[in-house]
Amino acid sequence: MSLSSVLAKVALCQFLLSVMLHIFAFADGKIKSAKDANPKNNDGIIEKLDESKLFTPAKGFIWQFLPEINGAFQMPVKWHFLQATNDSQIVYYMTKENIETEGSYKTGLSVNVIRKVKEKIGKDALKYAREIVSEMIRNTDTLGTAVGQASTIYQYTCRSRIKGKEGLAMIVHNLAMANITTDTFYLITFEFPESQYEETEKIARVMLVNFVLDDEI
């Protein structure tokens, strides 16, 4: 993805499960409580994530914290982090290539976050998530889809094959999530060249399964 595409994504793209906890961590496909990693103080205000209370990251990974949304994702130790923000959304990038020096990336994960979606784009987070994934299914070579829901959190997943720059075949995992209580939308995307499937799919599985988000944001 080129730097111009990165910026366009910022401009244009304006399972978390909730079962009586305010934070969840996904590990090995099972939900683990991270409530103690994000306690409330005496005023009932959620405090900053405490790294020491999170489960140990996978070998070769570190926790990358996203303080604006009180979240964290596991990222390979030698990867690069970049944040882009405008009036409508925040986008985080965790990439193999250094976007700032190379001007683009081929392999990596992005997290797009829009809060108060209806106020900004005229439709709520749930409707927006459904539309985003429906558009992906219509316009890509879809390899698989899934839907999940628990309490107020909905997830729509789409895995696709697309043609990237110079006709490069890319595999793209998209998780569109909607918190219908807070009206927050998340689009979590992991993309990589299909020619690197064997080595990169393992990284994708770690990053798309092991993360923590605050369901009160």
C-alpha positions as a LaTeX table, in Angstrom:
\begin{tabular}{lrrr}
\hline
Residue & $x$ (\AA) & $y$ (\AA) & $z$ (\AA) \\
\hline
Met1 & 0.00 & 0.00 & 0.00 \\
Ser2 & 1.47 & 3.38 & $-1.01$ \\
Leu3 & 1.73 & 6.39 & 1.27 \\
Ser4 & $-0.95$ & 8.10 & $-0.81$ \\
Ser5 & $-3.20$ & 5.11 & $-0.25$ \\
Val6 & $-2.49$ & 5.31 & 3.46 \\
Leu7 & $-3.53$ & 8.95 & 3.51 \\
Ala8 & $-6.58$ & 8.21 & 1.38 \\
Lys9 & $-7.58$ & 5.50 & 3.80 \\
Val10 & $-7.42$ & 8.03 & 6.61 \\
Ala11 & $-9.61$ & 10.45 & 4.68 \\
Leu12 & $-12.15$ & 8.02 & 3.24 \\
Cys13 & $-12.63$ & 5.31 & 5.81 \\
Gln14 & $-14.38$ & 7.67 & 8.30 \\
Phe15 & $-15.79$ & $-9.69$ & 18.38 \\
Leu16 & $-15.03$ & $-7.73$ & 20.74 \\
Leu17 & $-17.21$ & $-9.65$ & 23.20 \\
Ser18 & $-18.90$ & $-8.03$ & 26.16 \\
Val19 & $-19.95$ & $-10.25$ & 29.05 \\
Met20 & $-20.04$ & $-7.94$ & 32.04 \\
Leu21 & $-16.38$ & $-6.94$ & 31.67 \\
His22 & $-15.01$ & $-3.69$ & 30.33 \\
Ile23 & $-11.89$ & $-5.08$ & 28.63 \\
Phe24 & $-11.23$ & $-8.31$ & 26.81 \\
Ala25 & $-8.06$ & $-9.98$ & 25.60 \\
Phe26 & $-8.25$ & $-12.66$ & 22.93 \\
Ala27 & $-5.65$ & $-15.40$ & 23.32 \\
Asp28 & $-5.44$ & $-18.72$ & 21.50 \\
Gly29 & $-9.00$ & $-18.25$ & 20.29 \\
Lys30 & $-10.38$ & $-18.07$ & 23.83 \\
Ile31 & $-11.56$ & $-15.03$ & 25.75 \\
Lys32 & $-9.46$ & $-14.10$ & 28.74 \\
Ser33 & $-10.52$ & $-11.44$ & 31.19 \\
Ala34 & $-8.28$ & $-8.41$ & 31.26 \\
Lys35 & $-10.44$ & $-6.55$ & 33.74 \\
Asp36 & $-7.56$ & $-6.33$ & 36.22 \\
Ala37 & $-5.35$ & $-4.78$ & 33.56 \\
Asn38 & $-7.74$ & $-1.87$ & 33.29 \\
Pro39 & $-9.29$ & $-1.24$ & 36.71 \\
Lys40 & $-11.71$ & 1.53 & 37.60 \\
Asn41 & $-10.68$ & 4.06 & 40.21 \\
Asn42 & $-12.90$ & 5.19 & 43.08 \\
Asp43 & $-14.79$ & 7.55 & 40.78 \\
Gly44 & $-15.69$ & 4.73 & 38.39 \\
Ile45 & $-13.41$ & 6.11 & 35.68 \\
Ile46 & $-11.50$ & 3.56 & 33.63 \\
Glu47 & $-7.76$ & 3.97 & 34.08 \\
Lys48 & $-4.93$ & 3.39 & 31.62 \\
Leu49 & $-4.12$ & $-0.19$ & 30.68 \\
Asp50 & $-1.49$ & $-1.69$ & 32.93 \\
Glu51 & 1.02 & $-3.59$ & 30.79 \\
Ser52 & 2.14 & $-5.69$ & 33.75 \\
Lys53 & $-1.36$ & $-7.15$ & 34.09 \\
Leu54 & $-1.68$ & $-8.33$ & 30.49 \\
Phe55 & $-0.93$ & $-11.91$ & 29.49 \\
Thr56 & 2.55 & $-12.58$ & 28.11 \\
Pro57 & 2.74 & $-11.85$ & 24.36 \\
Ala58 & 3.60 & $-14.56$ & 21.86 \\
Lys59 & 7.31 & $-15.26$ & 21.36 \\
Gly60 & 8.86 & $-12.55$ & 19.18 \\
Phe61 & 6.01 & $-10.10$ & 19.84 \\
Ile62 & 5.49 & $-7.09$ & 22.10 \\
Trp63 & 2.38 & $-5.23$ & 23.20 \\
Gln64 & 1.81 & $-2.05$ & 21.17 \\
Phe65 & $-0.42$ & 0.28 & 23.17 \\
Leu66 & $-3.06$ & 2.51 & 21.58 \\
Pro67 & $-3.75$ & 5.00 & 24.38 \\
Glu68 & $-6.43$ & 7.03 & 22.60 \\
Ile69 & $-8.72$ & 3.99 & 22.58 \\
Asn70 & $-7.27$ & 2.32 & 25.68 \\
Gly71 & $-6.28$ & $-0.73$ & 23.68 \\
Ala72 & $-3.29$ & $-2.87$ & 22.78 \\
Phe73 & $-2.25$ & $-5.22$ & 19.97 \\
Gln74 & 0.59 & $-7.70$ & 19.76 \\
Met75 & 3.19 & $-6.67$ & 17.18 \\
Pro76 & 6.44 & $-8.36$ & 16.00 \\
Val77 & 9.41 & $-6.80$ & 17.79 \\
Lys78 & 11.11 & $-5.52$ & 14.63 \\
Trp79 & 7.99 & $-4.03$ & 13.04 \\
His80 & 7.11 & $-0.35$ & 12.81 \\
Phe81 & 4.29 & 1.69 & 14.35 \\
Leu82 & 2.64 & 4.77 & 12.87 \\
Gln83 & $-0.44$ & 6.73 & 13.88 \\
Ala84 & $-2.50$ & 9.02 & 11.65 \\
Thr85 & $-5.36$ & 11.16 & 12.94 \\
Asn86 & $-7.88$ & 13.54 & 11.45 \\
Asp87 & $-11.15$ & 15.08 & 12.62 \\
Ser88 & $-13.18$ & 11.93 & 11.98 \\
Gln89 & $-10.95$ & 9.01 & 12.89 \\
Ile90 & $-7.73$ & 7.54 & 14.19 \\
Val91 & $-5.72$ & 5.02 & 12.17 \\
Tyr92 & $-2.91$ & 2.93 & 13.64 \\
Tyr93 & $-0.41$ & 1.03 & 11.48 \\
Met94 & 1.79 & $-1.87$ & 12.62 \\
Thr95 & 3.85 & $-2.82$ & 9.59 \\
Lys96 & 6.84 & $-4.87$ & 8.48 \\
Glu97 & 8.05 & $-2.04$ & 6.24 \\
Asn98 & 8.75 & 1.45 & 7.57 \\
Ile99 & 6.08 & 3.65 & 5.96 \\
Glu100 & 7.85 & 6.88 & 6.89 \\
Thr101 & 11.13 & 5.94 & 5.16 \\
Glu102 & 9.91 & 3.65 & 2.37 \\
Gly103 & 6.71 & 5.50 & 1.53 \\
Ser104 & 4.58 & 2.34 & 1.46 \\
Tyr105 & 4.01 & $-1.05$ & 3.02 \\
Lys106 & 3.03 & $-4.50$ & 1.80 \\
Thr107 & 2.68 & $-6.43$ & 5.02 \\
Gly108 & 0.99 & $-5.21$ & 8.14 \\
Leu109 & $-2.05$ & $-4.49$ & 10.25 \\
Ser110 & $-4.09$ & $-1.30$ & 10.42 \\
Val111 & $-6.72$ & $-0.33$ & 12.97 \\
Asn112 & $-9.24$ & 2.31 & 11.88 \\
Val113 & $-11.37$ & 3.77 & 14.66 \\
Ile114 & $-14.37$ & 6.09 & 14.32 \\
Arg115 & $-16.24$ & 7.16 & 17.44 \\
Lys116 & $-19.80$ & 8.52 & 17.41 \\
Val117 & $-20.24$ & 7.24 & 13.89 \\
Lys118 & $-23.78$ & 8.46 & 13.33 \\
Glu119 & $-22.84$ & 12.04 & 14.15 \\
Lys120 & $-20.00$ & 11.92 & 11.61 \\
Ile121 & $-21.35$ & 9.94 & 8.66 \\
Gly122 & $-25.11$ & 9.79 & 9.18 \\
Lys123 & $-25.41$ & 6.07 & 9.96 \\
Asp124 & $-24.71$ & 4.09 & 13.08 \\
Ala125 & $-21.66$ & 1.89 & 13.63 \\
Leu126 & $-23.56$ & $-1.37$ & 13.08 \\
Lys127 & $-25.01$ & $-0.33$ & 9.73 \\
Tyr128 & $-21.65$ & 1.05 & 8.66 \\
Ala129 & $-19.83$ & $-2.19$ & 9.57 \\
Arg130 & $-22.35$ & $-4.24$ & 7.57 \\
Glu131 & $-22.01$ & $-1.96$ & 4.56 \\
Ile132 & $-18.22$ & $-2.03$ & 4.65 \\
Val133 & $-18.08$ & $-5.84$ & 4.62 \\
Ser134 & $-20.85$ & $-6.16$ & 2.02 \\
Glu135 & $-18.84$ & $-3.88$ & $-0.26$ \\
Met136 & $-15.73$ & $-6.01$ & 0.25 \\
Ile137 & $-17.62$ & $-9.19$ & $-0.61$ \\
Arg138 & $-19.01$ & $-7.64$ & $-3.80$ \\
Asn139 & $-15.70$ & $-6.27$ & $-5.02$ \\
Thr140 & $-13.08$ & $-8.85$ & $-4.06$ \\
Asp141 & $-12.31$ & $-12.52$ & $-4.54$ \\
Thr142 & $-13.82$ & $-13.56$ & $-1.22$ \\
Leu143 & $-12.17$ & $-16.53$ & 0.48 \\
Gly144 & $-14.34$ & $-16.64$ & 3.59 \\
Thr145 & $-16.73$ & $-14.70$ & 5.81 \\
Ala146 & $-18.00$ & $-14.94$ & 9.37 \\
Val147 & $-20.37$ & $-13.11$ & 11.70 \\
Gly148 & $-20.17$ & $-12.92$ & 15.48 \\
Gln149 & $-22.14$ & $-11.18$ & 18.21 \\
Ala150 & $-22.25$ & $-11.10$ & 21.97 \\
Ser151 & $-24.07$ & $-8.55$ & 24.08 \\
Thr152 & $-23.67$ & $-5.16$ & 22.35 \\
Ile153 & $-20.64$ & $-5.96$ & 20.19 \\
Tyr154 & $-20.90$ & $-7.23$ & 16.61 \\
Gln155 & $-18.16$ & $-8.45$ & 14.27 \\
Tyr156 & $-18.23$ & $-9.06$ & 10.52 \\
Thr157 & $-15.20$ & $-10.80$ & 9.04 \\
Cys158 & $-14.14$ & $-11.04$ & 5.41 \\
Arg159 & $-11.02$ & $-12.70$ & 4.02 \\
Ser160 & $-10.19$ & $-11.83$ & 0.42 \\
Arg161 & $-7.67$ & $-12.05$ & $-2.38$ \\
Ile162 & $-7.03$ & $-8.80$ & $-4.23$ \\
Lys163 & $-4.61$ & $-7.42$ & $-6.79$ \\
Gly164 & $-2.21$ & $-4.96$ & $-5.26$ \\
Lys165 & 0.35 & $-2.66$ & $-6.81$ \\
Glu166 & 1.84 & $-3.97$ & $-10.06$ \\
Gly167 & $-0.62$ & $-6.86$ & $-10.04$ \\
Leu168 & 0.78 & $-8.39$ & $-6.86$ \\
Ala169 & $-1.68$ & $-10.91$ & $-5.39$ \\
Met170 & $-2.53$ & $-9.91$ & $-1.81$ \\
Ile171 & $-4.41$ & $-11.68$ & 0.99 \\
Val172 & $-6.49$ & $-9.32$ & 3.11 \\
His173 & $-8.19$ & $-10.12$ & 6.41 \\
Asn174 & $-10.82$ & $-7.56$ & 7.47 \\
Leu175 & $-12.63$ & $-7.44$ & 10.81 \\
Ala176 & $-15.37$ & $-4.79$ & 10.87 \\
Met177 & $-16.64$ & $-4.28$ & 14.41 \\
Ala178 & $-19.43$ & $-2.19$ & 15.85 \\
Asn179 & $-20.11$ & $-1.29$ & 19.46 \\
Ile180 & $-23.81$ & $-0.49$ & 19.39 \\
Thr181 & $-23.74$ & 1.04 & 22.88 \\
Thr182 & $-20.98$ & 3.59 & 22.27 \\
Asp183 & $-21.50$ & 3.81 & 18.47 \\
Thr184 & $-17.81$ & 3.14 & 17.83 \\
Phe185 & $-16.64$ & 1.47 & 14.62 \\
Tyr186 & $-13.40$ & $-0.49$ & 14.22 \\
Leu187 & $-11.94$ & $-1.80$ & 10.98 \\
Ile188 & $-8.99$ & $-4.08$ & 11.67 \\
Thr189 & $-7.15$ & $-5.10$ & 8.50 \\
Phe190 & $-4.17$ & $-7.38$ & 7.98 \\
Glu191 & $-2.75$ & $-7.61$ & 4.47 \\
Phe192 & 0.25 & $-9.36$ & 2.94 \\
Pro193 & 1.52 & $-10.74$ & $-0.42$ \\
Glu194 & 0.07 & $-14.17$ & $-1.15$ \\
Ser195 & 3.56 & $-15.34$ & $-2.14$ \\
Gln196 & 4.54 & $-14.95$ & 1.52 \\
Tyr197 & 1.53 & $-16.83$ & 2.83 \\
Glu198 & 3.30 & $-19.57$ & 4.79 \\
Glu199 & 5.50 & $-17.25$ & 6.83 \\
Thr200 & 3.08 & $-14.35$ & 7.23 \\
Glu201 & $-0.18$ & $-16.14$ & 7.99 \\
Lys202 & 1.31 & $-17.18$ & 11.34 \\
Ile203 & 1.94 & $-13.53$ & 12.20 \\
Ala204 & $-1.55$ & $-12.56$ & 11.07 \\
Arg205 & $-3.12$ & $-15.14$ & 13.35 \\
Val206 & $-1.29$ & $-13.75$ & 16.38 \\
Met207 & $-2.16$ & $-10.13$ & 15.63 \\
Leu208 & $-5.80$ & $-10.77$ & 14.73 \\
Val209 & $-6.45$ & $-12.95$ & 17.77 \\
Asn210 & $-4.41$ & $-11.37$ & 20.56 \\
Phe211 & $-5.60$ & $-7.85$ & 21.26 \\
Val212 & $-7.29$ & $-5.81$ & 23.96 \\
Leu213 & $-9.94$ & $-3.14$ & 23.46 \\
Asp214 & $-12.10$ & $-1.14$ & 25.83 \\
Asp215 & $-15.81$ & $-1.79$ & 25.30 \\
Glu216 & $-16.73$ & 1.49 & 27.02 \\
Ile217 & $-15.07$ & 3.49 & 24.23 \\
\hline
\end{tabular}
